[in-house]
Amino acid sequence: MDARCPECEKVARLDDDITVVKCPHCNFEADYDSYLEIMKDQVINMSFEYIPDRPGI
């Protein structure tokens, strides 16, 4: 299964047992639980940096 690499943002691979995420492009590797935490932190950071494009607000 494919996953998004948190370091280079290219396609990483999730093994069939859903235990390890590996990126062949930048050699990122993490167990699945750690990967989820990393991605969760990135989403939280993106939401704090979001500035809506609404005139008049």
Residue pairs with C-beta under 8 A, 6 or more apart in sequence:
1 13
1 14
1 16
1 18
2 11
2 12
2 13
2 14
3 11
3 12
3 13
3 14
3 21
3 35
4 10
4 11
4 12
4 39
5 11
5 12
5 21
5 23
5 25
5 26
5 28
6 28
6 35
6 38
6 39
6 42
7 23
7 26
7 28
8 23
8 25
8 26
8 28
10 23
10 25
10 26
11 23
11 25
12 21
12 22
12 23
12 24
12 25
12 28
13 21
13 22
13 23
13 24
14 20
14 21
14 32
15 21
15 22
18 32
19 31
19 32
20 29
20 30
20 31
20 32
21 28
21 29
21 30
21 31
21 32
21 35
22 28
22 29
23 29
30 38
